[in-house]
Amino acid sequence: MPNLGELERAVMHRLWAAPGSLTARDVQEGLTTNPATTTVLTVLGRLERKGLVTRERDGRAHRYRAVGSREDHVAELMNVALDAAGDRSAALARFVGSIPPEERARLRDLLG
């Protein structure tokens, strides 16, 4: 799972929040940094190569959509982090020990 730069994260957040696919201009209009359309197209191309975004032709433009949800992405990042740990069990134990009690209870319910 690729790490994302600041603008890539902003673009992905925009795509995740959208009810459907967006054009590059739609993505650009929702960003606070106001990058050029060509910059947004470059970022969308990189995200597509990373497998996070798909595109489809819509007349002269393309429409972009996130491949998975934000939660899918976060879960994959968590797996990558656990894979990097020398001891997955120890890393999981420290993680569970660091989250609030209500989240631990929710985790127990999910496992249960």
C-alpha positions as CSV (number, residue, x, y, z in Angstrom):
1,M,0.0,0.0,0.0
2,P,1.6,3.2,-1.1
3,N,2.1,6.1,1.3
4,L,0.4,9.3,0.1
5,G,1.8,12.8,-0.1
6,E,-0.1,15.8,1.2
7,L,-1.8,16.7,-2.1
8,E,-2.5,13.0,-2.8
9,R,-4.2,12.7,0.6
10,A,-6.3,15.8,-0.1
11,V,-7.4,14.5,-3.5
12,M,-8.3,11.1,-2.0
13,H,-10.3,12.8,0.8
14,R,-12.2,14.7,-1.9
15,L,-12.9,11.5,-3.8
16,W,-13.9,9.5,-0.7
17,A,-16.3,12.3,0.3
18,A,-18.0,12.5,-3.2
19,P,-21.2,10.6,-3.8
20,G,-20.0,9.6,-7.3
21,S,-17.1,10.1,-9.7
22,L,-15.5,13.5,-10.2
23,T,-13.7,15.3,-13.0
24,A,-10.3,16.8,-12.3
25,R,-11.9,20.2,-12.2
26,D,-14.5,19.0,-9.6
27,V,-11.6,17.7,-7.5
28,Q,-9.7,20.9,-7.9
29,E,-12.6,23.0,-6.8
30,G,-12.9,21.1,-3.5
31,L,-9.2,21.6,-2.5
32,T,-8.2,24.4,-0.2
33,T,-4.7,24.8,-1.7
34,N,-6.1,25.7,-5.2
35,P,-3.5,23.8,-7.3
36,A,-3.6,24.1,-11.1
37,T,-5.8,21.7,-13.0
38,T,-2.6,20.1,-14.6
39,T,-1.3,19.4,-11.1
40,V,-4.5,17.8,-10.1
41,L,-4.4,15.6,-13.3
42,T,-0.8,14.6,-12.5
43,V,-1.8,13.6,-8.9
44,L,-4.8,11.7,-10.2
45,G,-2.6,9.8,-12.7
46,R,-0.2,8.9,-9.9
47,L,-3.1,7.7,-7.7
48,E,-4.4,5.6,-10.7
49,R,-0.9,4.0,-11.1
50,K,-0.9,3.2,-7.4
51,G,-4.2,1.5,-7.8
52,L,-6.2,3.8,-5.6
53,V,-8.2,5.6,-8.3
54,T,-10.0,4.5,-11.5
55,R,-11.0,6.7,-14.4
56,E,-13.6,6.5,-17.1
57,R,-14.1,8.6,-20.2
58,D,-17.0,11.1,-20.0
59,G,-17.0,13.0,-23.3
60,R,-13.8,14.9,-23.6
61,A,-13.0,14.6,-19.9
62,H,-12.3,11.8,-17.5
63,R,-14.2,11.1,-14.3
64,Y,-12.3,9.7,-11.3
65,R,-13.5,7.5,-8.4
66,A,-11.7,6.0,-5.4
67,V,-11.2,2.2,-5.8
68,G,-11.9,1.5,-2.2
69,S,-13.3,3.4,0.8
70,R,-11.3,5.5,3.3
71,E,-11.8,2.7,5.8
72,D,-10.3,0.1,3.3
73,H,-7.3,2.3,2.9
74,V,-6.8,2.8,6.6
75,A,-7.2,-1.0,7.2
76,E,-4.5,-1.6,4.6
77,L,-2.2,0.9,6.2
78,M,-2.7,-0.8,9.5
79,N,-1.7,-4.1,7.9
80,V,1.4,-2.6,6.4
81,A,2.4,-1.2,9.8
82,L,1.9,-4.6,11.4
83,D,3.9,-6.3,8.7
84,A,6.8,-3.9,9.5
85,A,6.7,-4.8,13.1
86,G,9.2,-7.4,14.3
87,D,6.6,-8.9,16.5
88,R,3.0,-8.5,15.3
89,S,1.6,-9.7,18.6
90,A,3.6,-7.1,20.6
91,A,2.6,-4.4,18.2
92,L,-1.1,-5.4,18.4
93,A,-0.9,-5.5,22.2
94,R,0.6,-2.0,22.4
95,F,-2.0,-0.7,20.0
96,V,-4.9,-2.2,21.9
97,G,-3.4,-0.8,25.1
98,S,-3.2,2.7,23.6
99,I,-6.8,3.0,22.5
100,P,-9.6,4.3,24.7
101,P,-11.7,1.8,26.6
102,E,-14.8,2.3,24.5
103,E,-12.7,1.5,21.3
104,R,-11.3,-1.6,23.1
105,A,-14.9,-2.7,23.9
106,R,-15.9,-2.1,20.2
107,L,-13.0,-4.2,19.1
108,R,-14.0,-7.0,21.5
109,D,-17.5,-6.8,20.0
110,L,-16.2,-7.0,16.5
111,L,-14.0,-10.0,17.3
112,G,-16.7,-11.7,19.1
